[in-house]
């Protein structure tokens, strides 16, 4: 089940679930995966930035991927394989693709400065992992400090056949989506899928600009799935009503440092994971932050029953 350029839908970013002592909680991982499937997710992404991938050993990364692939055998799984060197990237890629992963996601290292360096890096990555492995480009300049212009993305897409999807996380990035779609229309770039992340901050307009779906880990993935369905149905007013209801919490969850703590705190409150623990180093929610999150949940619950606990 390899990822295709025609991919659409919602691919939640799965957090790695831990017990309080830092061990991986396999039971919670199964429960969360079941929830994604029952909510109607079209796929799942594992070992993303919010999946605490750098805190896992190689074997733990393989084990987590294997468990989710087995649990969600009917939908495609994207696996983050970003690594400092191509040897580690290639090794993890070969193992997860052998387990049945649909594609791998690769983020650029923050040492890249020029367009040529960016293109060369992804060419080398494609060669290292195998040119038959579908690649998702992670374009997240706010975090990764690498700016990919629409022109350099077009160049990569045209020169590297194994690129099938862009995980768009630029901010602001609405014009980038429109420009890339225009490249496809004028035949100067082949078609690829565009799914959007960045916590979902601009999803309402990203979808109307031509994005194919959602690839983020907001603590209400079922809301994202409903939002996508409304967008596909052309119900613009309902899209904005639902999005606006959740926007204060989406914004709050986007805070650098504590975003994952907020996400896991709410997933625990929702009964989807047993513990909100992160592996160290990790930021913790203060009592003031918890009170703010609870206030936001109470306000959302007036319009969306999913926020009532």
Secondary structure, 3 states (H helix, E strand, C coil): CCCCCCCCEEEEECCCCECCCCCECHHHHHHHHHHHHHHCCCEEEECCHHHCHHHCCHHHHHHHHHHHHHHCCCCEEEEECCCCCHHHHHHHHHHHHHHCCCEEEEECCCCCCCHHHHHHHHHHHHHHHCCCCCEEEEECHHHHCCCCCHHHHHHHHHHCCCEEEEEECCCCCHHHHHHHHHHHHCCCCCCCEEEECHHHCCHHHHHHCCCCEECCCCCCHHHHHHHHHHHHCCCHHHHHHHHHHHHHHHHHHCCCCCHHHHHHHHHHHCCCCCCCCCCCCCCCCCHHHHHHHHHHHHHHHCCCHHHCC
